[in-house]
């Protein structure tokens, strides 16, 4: 995002609702991403607060309200989905910035391309790629999970789905990182233009063809009976890149961090592998990583305060599944939990079309890792640090294990 910009409290914001909270750099985030967010579940924090950071915006803190704002497009528009608003207005990617009914035909293209049938047909490929990555590090007794697995597997899978060269991953990752986790070395506009310049020749080469990869399906799809324009193709494909190259990459770091710190949970899954799908649901509930926003359509009263047309409302997913009003004993990870209330993949019309793919990647990662490396821990003396952003990050995860406790796998 752009450098943090603070503004004075507008007249419609009660002083009692003001909180000093930068959602891209929550206090204490370096030492615990989710712990930093949990401070907003304190009893004295209202369900809806206002912060002067990032251009000034409202921030929903209760799970119920976050889920409601996600789904209620009649009051809370997707036209701008990021704060600061000045940056969010540049992020005009289809279909996420369209409200129903305009977004539906575009969304249908993504739903078809990422349907469970398509993803299930890739399971052997996903398992082969995951197993090979684990096998590569197994005999070394150590690895940086973030660098040697989490930043590789989802990207390999995605590049296969869109039939783009694996050798292009590094440069694409630089540009997507500058959009989602900018360090100031490149503007949002420049990063976006680099991605467009990269995608355009691939789009031109596939337009009018009959290839079955996801990229080809999207650019050769139709919206309301017409062909997509070049700008629509670029926008949809860029949104696919951002989703495929960042969110699961970072979530996997939190999964292995939890399993490394909690051997009893790890051994529960080893003893009862059938629990893994339920465990995936529970981990998704407990460790969401994305923070988005919505724009207020018209002047309204909401939660006892006046919201003005154009106001921004941040909706952080890390605060939904951990809300005690939605999930009993919400901070405890229970792989045998029977219901999961969360908005990790959003809520309402914009529910993430890649949710099934994400669950599949997470499930196979857990299965293939524990099959080969059942006993592991964080490297002695290592300090695990975290970063905020649109997506939370485990900034490096050094793991160690005794090679004698591992089991060589057979590539499928």
N, C-alpha and C positions, 0 to 999 in steps of 0.2 A: 504494500500500500504506500501511498504518499506519506511523507513525514507527518507525524501526528499534529493536527491542528485543533486547538481548543477555542471555544467560543463562550461568550457570556450567556447566562441563563435567559432564555426567552420569557416573555411575560406569561405565557400559558403553562409554564412549568412551575409547580409548587416547590418551594425550597426544600420541603421534606422529602421530595422525590429525587433530589440530586445526589449522585454518587460519583466518586473519583475513581473511575474504572476504565482502563484502556483495553478493549477486548483483544487487541493484537499483542499486547504485552501486559497481561494481568499481573498484579503484584505477586511475586514469588513464583512465577511460572517456570523459571529456570530450574527450580528444584522439584517441581511437580505440576504438570499441566492440568490434570483433572482436579488436583487439590486446590490449585489457584481458583478454578471456577467454583468449587464447592462453597467458597466463602459467600457467594451470593444466595446460598440456601439458608443463611443465618436467619433466625426468627425475626430480627429487626429490619430485614431488607424487604421492601414491598414487592409485590408480584410484577410491578412495572416501575422502572426507575429511569432517570435521565442522566446521561453523562456528557460533560462538555468536550470529551475527547473525540477525535476523528470527525470534526465538523459539527459535533453535537448531535445526539440521537437518543431515542428511547431504547430501553433494553428490557426485554421480558425475562423474568427470572424463574417463573414457575413452569413446571412441565406442562400443565394444562394450558396455560396461556401460549406457550411457544408452539405447541401442537395446533392450537386454534388459529394463530396468526399464519402458520404455514398453510392451513387449509382454506382460510376465509379470503379468497381472492376478490370478493366483492367490496371488502373494506380495506384489504391490504394487498396492494398490487406487486407483481413481480417485475414491473418496469425497471426498477433499480433494485438489485439484489445484494449489493455490497455497500458498506460504509468505509471511508467517507463517501458521501453522495457524489461528490465531484469525480471520484474514481469509479464508483459504481455506474455512473452514466456513460462511461467509456466502455464498460464491459457488456456490450450489447450482443451476447451470444444467443443463438436460437437453440432450443425453444424456451430456454429458462427465463427469458425476460418477457415472454408473452403470457397473458392471462387467457383462460378459457373464454370463448370457444376458439380464439385465433391460434392457440398453441396446439390444438388437438391433431391436425393433420401432420404437423412436424413431429409431434410426439409419437404418432403411429409409426413413422419411419424408424425411430429408435427402438420402439417396442418390438417391432418385427425383427430387427437386426440383433437384438439382445434377448430374444425370447428364450425361456428355459429349454426348449427343444434344441436351439442352436448351441447354447452353453453346454447342455448335457452331452451333445455330440462331440464336444471338445475335451471331455473329462480325461480321456486317456492321454491326450497331449499335455494337458495341465499337470497331470500326475507325473508324466515322464520328465517334464521340465523341472518340477519341484524336486523330484527324487534325485535328479542329476546335480542340482545345486547343493542339496544336503550332502550327497555322496562326495562332492568336491571338497567339502571342508571336514567331513567326518574324521578322517584319519589324522588331521592336523591337531585335534584337541582344542581348537580355539577358532574364533572368527569374530568379526564385527558383523553381527546379524544385519544391521541396517545396510551396510555397504555391500556385503557379500550374498545377501539373499533378498531382503525386503525391497531394495531399490532395483532388483533385477527381475524377479519372477513376474510381478504384474505387468511390467513393461514388455517382457518377452511375449507374454500371452496376448497383450493388446496388439503388439506389432504383428503377431501372426494373424489375429482376427482382421486387421485392416490391410494385411499384406504390404507392409512397409519394411524396408531393410533394417535388420537388427543393428547394423553398423551405424545407423543414424540416431540411435537412442541417446547417446551422450549429448549431442548438440540440441536435440529437441528438449531434453530434460533441462538444459540451461535456460531455454526460453520459457518453458512452463514454470520453472522455479521462480523466475523473475516476475511472473504474474501472480503466483500464489504466495511466494515467500521472498519478496523483493529485498535486495540488500543495497539498493541505491545505485548500482552500477549500470542499470539500464531502465529506461522509462517504460511504463506500461505500453505506451503506443509503439515503441520500438520493438519490444518483445512480441507483441501481437503481430506486427508487420513481418518480423522474421518467420513466424509460424505460417502466416499467409503466403509468404514468398516460397516457403518450403512445400506447402500443400498444393499450390496452384498447378505445377506441372504434373503431379500425380493425379489430380482431378481431371485435367485436360486429357491425360492418357487413357483414363477409364470411362470418361463420359461417352455414353452410347454403346458401351460394351455389355457383355452378359456375364461378367465374372460374379462369383458368389461371395466374395469377401465383404465385410461390413461396410467399408468405405465405398465400394462399388454400389452396394445396395442403396446406400443413402443418396449418393449423387445422381443415381438413375431412377430414384423414386419420384413420385408425383405428389403435389399438394393441391387439393381441390381440382384434380384432373389436369393440372399443368406441370410442366417441367420446372425444376428449381432454377433460380437465377444463380449466376456465379457467386454473388455475395452470400446468398443463402447457403450454397454448398460449403463455402469457406467457413461460415459461421457455425454450421452444424458440425463440421469436421473438427474445428478447433475446440468446440465444447466437448466432443468425444475425446480428444487428446488430453484436455485438462482433467477430465474425469478418470481416464484410464491410466494416467501417468502420475497421479499424486495421492488420491485419497486412500486406496488400499495399500499403497506403498507405506504410508505412514501408520495406518491402523495396525498392520502386521507387527510393527515395532512394539506397540503397546501389548499385543497378544503374547509375544515371546518374552517381553519384560515381566508380565504377570506370571507366566509359567515358570520363569527362572526364579522368581522371588517366592513362589508358592509351590513347593514340591508335593505337598499333599494333594493339590488339585491336579497336578501333572500326573501323579501316580493313579489317581482316580480314573483318568482317561486311559491310561495304559492298561489298567485292570479291566476296564469296561469300555472298549472302543465304540460301542453303539451309542455312548453318551456324547460323542463329538459333535453331531449336529445340534444338539441342545446346548452344548457348551458354546458353540459359535453364536447362537442367539443371545446367550447370557453375556458373552464378552462384548457383543455389539451394543447391548443395553447399557453396560457399565462403562465402556470406554469410547464413546463417540468423539470425533475429532473436528467436526465442521461447524463453522459459525457463519450464517448468512443473514440476510435482512430483507425487509419489505418496506414499500413506500405507502403511506396513508393516502387513500384515494380522495377523500373529502373530509371536511371538518367533522369530527365525531367526538362524542364522550365515550371514554373507554376506561374501565377500571377506576372510575371516579375522577378522571382528569380529562382535560380538553386536548385532543390531538388535532393538529392543523393539517390541512391538505399539503402534501409534500414532505411531511415529517417522516423520518426514517425510524424503523423499529428493528433492532437487532434480535435475532432468534437463534441463540446458541444451542446446538444439539447436546453438548455435554451436560446440560441442566435438566434434561427431560427424564431419562431413565433412572437418574439418581434422586428424583423427587420422591420423598416418602409418601406423598399423597397419591402417587401412581403405583409405586412398588414397595411393598413391605420390606423392611431391612434392606433398603435400596443400595447401600454402599457395600454390602456383602455379596461376593460372587458365589452363586450357588448353581452348579451345573445341573441340578435336578429341579430347578425352578419350573413351575408349570405354566406361567404366563409372563409375558414380557411387554411392558408398556414403554415405548421409546419412540423417538423420531429420528433415529440415526440415519435413515434414508429419506428424511423429510416426512411430509404428510400431505394428503390431499392430491390435487391434480398433478403436482410436480414430484410425486414420489419417484425416487431415483430409478430410471429404467435399467441400470446396471446392478441392481440389488442382488439378483440371483447369481450373476457372475462373481460379485464380491463374496457372497457367502460360500460359493464353490471354491474360490481361491483360498479363503481362510480355512475352510474345512480340510482341504487337501494338504495345505501347509502343516496343520497340526498333525494330521495322520502320518505324513511322510517324515516329518521331523522326529516325532516320538517313536516311530518304528525303528529309526536308525540311531537316534541320540536320546535315549530315555532319561538320562541323568545329566543335568547341566546346571550351571550357575553363572551369575555375573562375575567377571574377572575380579579377583581380590584387589582392593584398593581403587577400583574404577569408580568415578563419579558420574552417575547418569544425569544428564542435563536435558532440558526440554526447551522448545521454542513455540511461541504462539503464531498466529497468522490465520488466514482463512481455514487452514488445516493445521491441527496440532502435530508436533514432531518430537519423536525421541531422537535426540541429536547424537546418534552413535550408541550401539549396544554391544559391548565386548562380552562374549560368552566363552566359558571354558568347560571342559569335561575330560574325564579319563577315557582314553581311546579304548581301553580294555572293556569298558561297559557298553560300547557301541555295537551295532550290528550292521554289517554290510548289506546293502539293499540290492535288489535285482532290477535293473531298468526295464520298464514295461514297453 
